[in-house]
Amino acid sequence: MIHPEDIPAFTAALHAALPDLLTLGADRPDHAREPHEQDWRKRYRGRALAIVFPTDTTQVQALVKLCELWQVPVVAQGGNTSLVGGSVPDASGLQLVINLCKMNQILAVDADNQSITVQAGCTLQQVQDAALNAGLIFPLSLASEGSCTIGGNLATNAGGTQVLRYGTMRELCLGLEAVTAQGERYAGLQSLRKDNTGYAIKDLLIGSEGTLGIVTAATLRLYPRPASQQAALITCPSLQAAVALLRMARQSLDAGLTGFEVIHRDAFLLARQHTPLQSHAADSVMPQDAESIPPWLVLLDAGSPQAADELQESLESLINQAVTQGHALDACLSMSHAQYRAMWQLRETIPMAEKIEGMMVKHDIGVPTSAVPAFVAQSQTALQAAFPGCRVICFGHLGDGNLHYNVQGPLGQPDSEFLQRHEHQVNTIVYDLVAQLNGTLSAEHGIGQLKKDELAERADPVRLQLMRLIKQTLDPEGLLNPGRLVDGARETSSSN
């Protein structure tokens, strides 16, 4: 790694090689650098050697080659919306942040091939809009879609609310371009559905969190725009009933079922408390009296190439059947686009309500959908036994078995104190149960620095060894996003 005394010489070399590059150096005020040095949850804050904003792949290559020469670690960054501390520098002041937000061009839209090619700095919403302008959709949907970038979505293999129908970012990517740790350009921007010519390099880079290469562009799948789209808010008496409702919805709607979210009563109450304007969509099914609110709320999303009245009839029939069988209590359907968006805003505002409420022990677990009720029941019992009065905010993507399961201390106990004192024990309870149910400790947020130690402790040793060998092979100097996801050989030896 570069020595502090060599930083002025490196900076001079950087400016000489790329004189027109926008750079936020160490001399810039903190408020200008803070959005790039602090994570969204404000849990991690570092200090970068500098923050640079390349405008094309050639500049990224030049930067990485320079960093390899001077042994400067690199942190690739997009919208900096990582929830696991994966896209901010450490506190050493020796890491260069390469922010790709200036690489934000839509390069091509191929309606006949149902594909779109974009630079990595495009926001997710920008890509969604470009697809809509072509009469198609890009179905990845996240609460942060206005600020998160395609490069970050690929680096973390983002999931979101429509994985049930369309899959994760890995399934949505046809090809990508990336810069290797040696500054070489991997030119893999194919737009093919079939390419059986060896190792899937793009699949290796997707989900690698910037530790194997820097994604600079991608070709993505597009889909036909549904002729009709409708959502329903449905109250359920139990989580088992919600799983039964999901099974019924899959049977009756098939591929038309695009989303199936579940929200626990306490998560809804948090949204009602902190973001009241976004909670009105549920007024007709959720009483004002907190004690009377049903335990679970389901947000079902469906699309169809058929007319809206036919989709509505299908949903009404499904709901009536579910009520008759005791799997649903009440429901309301979106009767306009405004109502549809309001229902989704209720779901999307929960993370912000959590942030307002305070720090929590965050989990992004995944278990088989059939095991979700057992996980919630058993974890609640264990957590209450260990921390009487603790609060669990549970919501997420029941359709694919992914829950955001976040634990906060009892009322009256400072949230930062509970996090600092009990995070490890809470994680042990939650992750032990996840392992028993053949689940994962990270379904969509990634590992970053938040879960790196947990992964090292819990992952299959052979899998970890293979990951380290891949890291060592592609990034032998350990310069790409060090300290995240998995250590390379150099990082492992230096910590022993």
C-alpha positions in Angstrom: 0.0 0.0 0.0 1.1 3.5 -0.7 3.0 5.3 2.0 1.6 8.7 3.2 4.8 10.5 2.2 4.2 9.4 -1.4 0.7 10.8 -1.7 1.9 14.2 -3.1 3.8 12.5 -5.8 0.9 10.2 -6.7 -1.5 13.2 -6.8 0.9 15.0 -9.1 1.1 11.9 -11.4 -2.7 11.6 -11.4 -3.2 15.3 -12.4 -0.5 14.9 -15.1 -2.1 11.8 -16.6 -5.7 13.0 -16.4 -5.6 16.9 -16.2 -9.3 17.3 -16.9 -10.5 14.8 -14.4 -12.9 16.2 -11.8 -11.3 15.5 -8.4 -12.2 16.2 -4.8 -8.9 16.2 -3.0 -8.0 16.2 0.6 -8.0 20.0 0.5 -11.7 20.2 -0.2 -14.1 20.9 2.6 -15.7 18.1 4.5 -19.3 18.9 3.4 -18.2 18.4 -0.3 -16.6 15.0 0.5 -19.1 13.7 3.1 -21.6 12.2 0.6 -18.8 10.0 -0.7 -17.1 9.2 2.6 -20.1 8.3 4.7 -22.5 5.5 4.1 -26.3 5.9 3.8 -27.0 4.6 7.3 -24.3 6.8 8.7 -22.6 3.9 10.4 -19.3 4.0 8.5 -17.3 7.1 7.8 -13.9 7.1 6.2 -11.4 9.5 4.7 -10.4 9.1 1.0 -7.0 10.1 -0.5 -9.2 11.7 -3.1 -12.6 11.2 -4.9 -12.4 11.2 -8.7 -15.2 11.2 -11.3 -14.2 9.6 -14.6 -16.4 10.1 -17.6 -15.5 7.1 -19.7 -14.0 3.6 -19.5 -10.6 4.8 -20.8 -10.3 7.2 -17.8 -11.2 4.3 -15.4 -8.5 2.2 -17.0 -5.9 5.0 -16.6 -6.8 5.5 -13.0 -6.6 1.8 -12.1 -3.2 1.4 -13.9 -1.9 4.4 -12.0 -3.2 2.9 -8.7 -1.6 -0.4 -9.4 1.8 1.4 -10.1 1.6 3.4 -6.9 -0.1 0.6 -4.8 -3.2 2.8 -4.1 -6.3 0.9 -3.0 -9.4 1.6 -5.0 -13.0 1.9 -3.9 -15.5 1.9 -6.7 -18.6 3.9 -6.0 -22.0 4.7 -7.6 -24.9 6.3 -5.7 -23.3 5.2 -2.4 -26.6 3.6 -1.3 -24.9 0.4 0.1 -26.5 -0.9 3.3 -23.5 -2.9 4.4 -20.7 -0.3 4.2 -19.5 -1.6 0.9 -18.8 1.7 -1.0 -17.0 4.1 1.3 -13.3 4.3 2.0 -11.7 3.4 5.3 -10.2 6.0 7.7 -6.6 5.6 6.5 -6.8 8.4 3.9 -4.9 6.1 1.5 -7.8 4.8 -0.6 -8.9 6.4 -3.9 -12.7 6.6 -4.5 -13.6 6.2 -8.1 -17.1 7.5 -8.4 -18.8 6.5 -11.7 -21.8 8.9 -11.5 -20.5 11.0 -14.5 -20.6 7.8 -16.7 -24.4 8.1 -17.1 -25.2 7.7 -20.8 -27.8 5.4 -22.3 -25.7 3.8 -25.1 -28.3 1.9 -27.0 -31.9 0.6 -26.8 -32.7 -2.4 -29.0 -36.5 -2.9 -28.8 -36.5 -5.9 -31.1 -33.9 -7.7 -29.0 -35.6 -6.3 -25.8 -32.2 -5.0 -24.4 -30.6 -1.8 -23.3 -26.9 -0.9 -23.0 -26.0 1.7 -20.5 -23.0 3.1 -18.6 -22.5 2.0 -15.1 -23.3 5.5 -13.6 -26.8 5.6 -14.9 -29.3 5.6 -12.1 -31.8 2.8 -12.0 -34.7 5.2 -12.5 -32.9 6.6 -15.6 -32.8 3.1 -17.1 -36.4 2.4 -16.2 -37.5 5.7 -17.9 -35.4 4.8 -21.0 -37.1 1.4 -21.2 -40.6 3.0 -20.8 -39.8 5.4 -23.7 -39.2 2.4 -25.9 -42.5 0.8 -24.8 -40.8 -1.7 -22.6 -39.9 -2.1 -18.9 -36.7 -2.7 -16.9 -38.2 -4.5 -14.0 -35.7 -4.1 -11.2 -37.4 -2.0 -8.5 -35.7 -0.6 -5.4 -36.7 2.1 -2.9 -33.4 3.9 -3.8 -34.0 3.8 -7.6 -33.6 7.5 -7.9 -30.0 7.5 -6.6 -28.6 3.9 -6.9 -26.7 3.2 -10.0 -26.5 0.3 -12.4 -22.9 -0.4 -11.6 -23.8 -0.7 -7.9 -26.8 -2.8 -8.7 -24.6 -5.2 -10.6 -21.8 -5.2 -8.0 -24.3 -6.3 -5.3 -26.5 -8.4 -7.5 -29.5 -6.3 -6.4 -32.8 -7.9 -5.9 -35.8 -5.7 -5.0 -39.5 -6.2 -5.1 -40.0 -8.1 -8.4 -37.5 -10.9 -8.0 -40.4 -13.3 -7.8 -41.2 -12.7 -11.5 -38.0 -11.4 -13.1 -35.1 -12.5 -10.9 -32.1 -10.6 -9.5 -29.7 -8.4 -11.3 -27.7 -11.4 -12.4 -30.7 -12.7 -14.3 -31.4 -9.3 -15.8 -27.9 -8.8 -17.2 -26.9 -10.1 -20.6 -23.4 -8.7 -20.8 -21.1 -6.2 -19.2 -17.9 -4.2 -19.6 -15.5 -3.9 -16.7 -12.0 -2.8 -15.8 -9.7 -5.4 -14.2 -7.3 -4.8 -11.4 -4.6 -4.4 -14.0 -6.4 -1.7 -15.8 -7.5 -3.9 -18.7 -10.9 -3.6 -20.3 -13.1 -6.7 -20.2 -15.3 -6.2 -23.3 -18.3 -8.4 -22.6 -21.2 -6.2 -23.7 -23.0 -9.0 -25.6 -26.8 -8.8 -25.8 -27.3 -12.6 -26.3 -29.6 -14.9 -24.4 -27.4 -17.8 -25.3 -23.6 -17.8 -25.3 -22.1 -21.2 -24.3 -18.4 -20.5 -24.7 -16.9 -21.2 -21.4 -16.8 -19.6 -17.9 -19.4 -17.0 -17.2 -17.1 -14.1 -16.4 -20.0 -11.6 -16.1 -21.6 -13.8 -13.4 -18.4 -13.8 -11.5 -18.2 -10.0 -11.6 -21.9 -9.6 -10.7 -22.2 -9.7 -6.9 -18.4 -9.4 -6.3 -18.9 -5.9 -4.7 -16.1 -4.3 -6.6 -13.4 -6.7 -5.3 -12.7 -8.4 -8.7 -13.2 -5.6 -11.2 -15.0 -2.3 -11.8 -18.2 -2.5 -13.9 -18.3 0.4 -16.4 -21.2 -0.6 -18.6 -23.9 -3.3 -19.0 -26.4 -4.7 -21.4 -29.7 -5.5 -19.6 -32.8 -7.4 -20.4 -36.0 -5.5 -21.1 -39.6 -6.9 -21.0 -42.9 -6.1 -22.5 -44.9 -3.5 -20.6 -48.0 -5.1 -19.1 -51.3 -3.8 -20.5 -52.6 -3.6 -17.0 -51.0 -3.4 -13.6 -52.7 -3.6 -10.2 -51.8 -3.9 -6.6 -53.7 -5.1 -3.6 -53.2 -4.5 0.2 -54.5 -7.6 2.0 -54.5 -8.2 5.8 -53.7 -11.7 7.0 -54.3 -13.3 10.4 -50.9 -15.0 10.5 -47.7 -15.5 8.5 -48.8 -19.0 7.8 -51.9 -17.6 6.2 -49.8 -15.2 4.1 -47.7 -18.1 2.8 -50.9 -19.9 1.9 -52.2 -16.8 0.1 -48.9 -16.7 -1.8 -49.4 -20.3 -2.9 -52.9 -19.4 -4.1 -51.7 -16.3 -5.9 -49.0 -18.3 -7.8 -51.6 -20.9 -8.8 -54.2 -18.4 -10.1 -51.9 -15.6 -11.5 -48.8 -17.7 -12.6 -46.3 -15.3 -14.3 -48.7 -12.4 -13.8 -47.7 -12.3 -10.1 -44.9 -9.8 -10.1 -44.5 -9.0 -6.4 -45.6 -10.3 -3.0 -44.4 -8.2 -0.1 -45.2 -8.8 3.6 -45.2 -6.1 6.3 -45.6 -6.8 10.0 -47.9 -4.7 12.1 -45.0 -3.0 13.9 -43.3 -2.1 10.7 -46.6 -0.5 9.5 -47.0 1.4 12.7 -43.5 2.8 12.4 -44.3 4.0 8.9 -47.6 5.5 10.1 -45.7 7.3 12.9 -42.8 8.7 10.9 -44.1 9.0 7.3 -47.8 9.5 7.8 -48.4 10.8 4.3 -47.2 7.5 2.8 -49.3 5.3 5.0 -52.8 6.5 3.9 -53.0 3.8 1.2 -53.8 1.3 3.9 -56.5 3.3 5.7 -59.3 1.2 4.4 -57.9 -2.1 5.8 -55.8 -1.0 8.7 -57.7 0.5 11.7 -56.5 3.7 13.4 -56.5 1.9 16.7 -53.2 0.2 16.9 -54.5 -2.7 19.1 -57.0 -3.6 16.3 -54.5 -3.8 13.5 -54.1 -7.3 12.1 -50.6 -8.8 12.5 -49.6 -9.0 8.8 -50.2 -6.9 5.8 -49.5 -8.2 2.3 -48.8 -6.1 -0.8 -49.6 -8.1 -3.9 -48.6 -6.8 -7.3 -49.8 -8.3 -10.6 -49.5 -7.4 -14.3 -51.2 -8.8 -17.3 -51.3 -8.4 -21.1 -55.0 -8.5 -20.8 -57.4 -5.6 -20.1 -57.6 -4.1 -16.6 -61.1 -5.3 -15.9 -60.0 -8.9 -16.5 -57.0 -8.6 -14.1 -59.3 -7.0 -11.5 -61.7 -9.9 -11.8 -58.9 -12.4 -11.3 -57.7 -10.5 -8.2 -61.1 -10.2 -6.7 -61.7 -13.9 -7.2 -58.4 -14.7 -5.6 -59.1 -12.5 -2.6 -62.7 -13.8 -2.1 -61.3 -17.4 -2.1 -58.6 -16.5 0.4 -61.1 -14.8 2.7 -63.4 -17.8 2.5 -60.5 -20.2 3.4 -59.3 -17.9 6.3 -56.1 -16.9 4.7 -57.1 -13.2 4.3 -59.2 -10.9 6.5 -59.7 -7.8 4.3 -58.3 -6.2 1.2 -58.4 -3.1 -1.0 -57.4 -2.9 -4.7 -55.7 -0.1 -6.5 -58.3 1.5 -8.8 -56.0 4.1 -10.3 -52.3 4.6 -11.0 -52.2 7.1 -8.1 -53.6 4.4 -5.7 -51.1 1.9 -7.1 -48.2 4.2 -6.5 -49.5 5.0 -3.0 -49.6 1.4 -2.0 -46.0 0.9 -3.1 -44.9 4.1 -1.4 -46.2 2.7 1.9 -43.8 -0.3 1.4 -40.9 1.7 0.1 -41.0 4.3 3.0 -40.4 1.7 5.7 -36.6 1.9 5.5 -36.7 5.7 5.9 -39.1 5.3 8.9 -36.6 2.9 10.4 -33.8 5.4 9.9 -35.8 8.1 11.6 -36.6 5.8 14.5 -32.9 5.1 15.2 -30.1 2.6 14.7 -31.1 -1.1 14.6 -29.3 -4.4 14.3 -30.0 -5.0 10.6 -30.6 -8.3 8.9 -31.2 -9.2 5.2 -31.8 -12.9 5.6 -33.2 -15.4 3.2 -34.8 -18.8 3.9 -37.1 -21.1 1.9 -40.5 -19.4 1.7 -42.0 -22.4 3.5 -39.6 -21.9 6.4 -40.4 -18.1 6.9 -43.1 -18.6 9.6 -40.9 -20.9 11.6 -38.0 -18.5 11.4 -40.0 -15.5 12.6 -41.7 -17.4 15.4 -38.5 -19.1 16.7 -36.4 -16.0 16.4 -39.0 -13.8 18.1 -39.1 -16.2 21.1 -35.3 -16.4 21.3 -34.8 -12.6 21.0 -37.4 -11.8 23.7 -35.8 -14.4 26.0 -32.4 -12.7 25.6 -33.6 -9.1 25.4 -37.0 -8.7 27.0 -38.9 -5.8 25.4 -36.7 -5.6 22.3 -38.6 -4.6 19.1 -38.4 -6.4 15.8 -39.3 -4.6 12.6 -40.0 -7.3 10.0 -40.9 -6.7 6.4 -39.7 -7.8 3.0 -40.1 -10.1 0.0 -42.1 -13.1 1.1 -42.4 -14.2 -2.5 -38.6 -15.1 -2.6 -38.1 -15.8 1.1 -36.1 -12.6 1.8 -36.9 -10.7 5.0 -35.5 -7.5 6.4 -35.5 -8.5 10.0 -34.2 -5.6 12.1 -33.9 -5.5 15.9 -34.0 -2.5 18.2 -33.6 -2.3 21.9 -36.5 -1.8 24.4 -38.2 1.6 24.5 -36.1 3.9 26.7 -32.8 2.3 25.9 -30.5 4.4 23.6 -30.4 2.7 20.2 -26.7 3.2 19.8 -26.1 1.6 23.2 -28.1 -1.5 22.3 -26.4 -1.8 18.9 -22.9 -1.5 20.5 -23.5 -3.9 23.4 -25.7 -6.6 21.8 -25.2 -6.7 18.0 -23.0 -9.8 18.1 -25.4 -11.7 20.3 -28.5 -10.7 18.3 -26.7 -11.7 15.1 -25.8 -15.1 16.7 -29.4 -15.8 17.5 -30.6 -14.8 14.1 -27.9 -16.3 11.9 -27.8 -19.6 13.9 -31.5 -20.1 13.1 -31.0 -19.1 9.5 -28.3 -21.7 9.2 -30.6 -24.3 10.7 -33.2 -23.5 8.1 -30.7 -23.7 5.2 -30.8 -20.0 4.6 -28.5 -17.1 3.9 -27.3 -14.2 6.0 -27.4 -11.9 3.0 -30.2 -12.3 0.4 -29.7 -9.0 -1.5 -27.7 -6.3 0.3 -24.3 -8.1 0.0 -21.6 -8.5 2.5 -19.5 -5.3 2.5 -17.7 -4.7 5.7 -20.8 -5.2 7.9 -21.1 -9.0 7.4 -17.5 -9.9 6.3 -16.6 -11.5 9.6 -19.9 -13.4 9.8 -19.3 -14.8 6.3 -15.8 -15.8 7.2 -17.0 -17.6 10.3 -20.1 -19.3 8.8 -19.5 -20.0 5.1 -18.5 -23.4 3.8 -14.6 -23.5 4.1 -14.2 -24.9 0.6 -16.4 -22.1 -0.8 -14.3 -19.5 1.1 -11.1 -21.0 -0.2 -12.4 -20.8 -3.7 -13.4 -17.2 -3.3 -10.0 -16.3 -1.9 -8.3 -18.1 -4.8 -10.4 -16.2 -7.3 -9.6 -12.9 -5.5 -5.9 -13.7 -5.5 -5.9 -14.6 -9.2 -7.8 -11.5 -10.4 -6.5 -9.0 -7.9 -3.2 -10.3 -6.6 -2.2 -7.0 -5.1 -5.5 -6.8 -3.2 -6.1 -3.2 -4.3 -9.8 -3.5 -5.3 -12.2 -2.6 -2.5 -10.0 -4.2 0.2 -11.5 -5.2 3.5 -14.9 -6.0 1.9 -16.6 -9.4 1.1 -13.5 -11.6 1.3 -9.8 -11.1 1.9 -7.2 -12.0 -0.7 -4.0 -13.8 0.2 -2.1 -10.6 0.9 -4.9 -9.2 3.2 -5.2 -12.6 5.0 -1.4 -12.9 5.6 -1.2 -9.3 6.9 -3.9 -9.8 9.5 -2.3 -13.0 10.9 
